[in-house]
Amino acid sequence: MIPIVHHPAYVAPAPSRSPYQWNKNGLVRDLLRARGDVFEWHRPDAMPRRWLEATHDPDYVAEVIEARVPLHKARRIGFPVTPEVALRAQVVPGGTWLAALLALERGYAANSAGGSHHALADTGAGFCVFNDLALTAVRLVEHGTVDRVLIVDCDVHQGDGTAALTAGRTDIATYSIHAEKNFPVRKAVSTLDVPLADGTGDDAYLATLADTLPPLVASFEPDLILYQAGVDPYADDRLGRLALSREGLVERDRWIGRHFAHLGLPLASALGGGYGQDAMEVAERHVASILALAEGVAEGRAAIAAHALQV
């Protein structure tokens, strides 16, 4: 069974005048549940305030928790932070944290939200309030749960907040493969950035991923992978500039799952970006991503088992 982390608060009421698709997480949940007992469901706790404050500015944490984020920050985030959004912002990092712990036990686990890679120390940005990826990575290494974490970001937008929040650390590395000319205009510096030209399609994308990611993994030697599984590199995504097909996205995630399972590295995924007028179509992309990751992990494990029998 595939461990899935979900919390009812992921499905927050949409703030007024919000362009973000607030029903996406609920649709992802419903589509996964419709598949029956393939999945094992886990409910996270909210991330403790002291953990949030260890990575984000305490004043900003207070603004979010108390739902008094100033207008200029709310505009940068893309929506007002209501009490319901504030609760969601605390629960989502708890979900990525739990997915990481489950991945260490089971090899793979998915958070049905998260991937909020634009959130910075003192403000959110780009539909991201708190940075669940950076928060989880920092807690894992500072708790001594693991020694090194690699954050792999395949969203169409650069993971600028994650890179900024973990800059200078030797125990956390960041990889971002993204559309060079897409948001954010000012990019941060990841451990390894792989900018792609507008219109990059399946073959070039997958070849670049396979050429650039394995050397970083080999040199950094992580104990755990946090994966931002954005599905917005899709050709018809409303906010993307790349040209992957649905099949290309699936192959990307199957390759990710297979590669890290073959290396014996646990993998925890967060949903990441995906945008369009049809919320169900977007949710279906995310579900296909989770299934492809799980299939890839299974394939990687099978390859290891087959090799062991031959030896």
C-alpha angles and dihedrals in degrees: 000000000000115000111232123185116211137157127192089232089067085079099065123173110264113257114233117277092011118152091196117104101240094180093061096092092048091051091049089052092049094048091050093047090051088065091068126220096352088105134059111213124219128183118213131213121235112270109259115257093238089058091050090050092051090067105020127051109272092228091055091046089054091049091054099042091048092044094236101119107157119248096251091056093044089054090051091050091048100237140041117270105240122181089265092051089047091055091047090050090058096043098049094063088047086056094053089046091053092046089054092052091048091048090055088056101036107023096243137035133162133215110214089217136024135072090132093166100158098063112113132198098274104019144026123238141181097022090313123118106171122013104241093182096055092039092053095044093050093048093048094055097037091050089050091239089131134358100224135020127194117203110205112195119192097166114128088243122067116258093238098156093049091049093048095047093050099036115137095018119128093197097057125052128186131210122187126182109183149139106288096216098043131095130335100053091200108051124206122223115261123191084257124008120190108190117193131203121249112274097025106163138203102286098046093042096050093044091050092048092051092047099047109033103053095058091054091049091049094049098042097041098205125197094211138019122220107197125202099204100192113174094199095102082082113122094238098042112131094228101031132099100191127088110225117150123227087257091050092054090050092049090049092056095041088053091049092051094044095046097052095040089052088054091048092243120145115236129206118185132202122199102244127179130341125150139181145125091261107066092190092056090052091048090051089056090054093048090049088052094054092047092048092050091051091047091050092050090051091050092050092051091048091053091052091049092049091050091050090054091052095051 
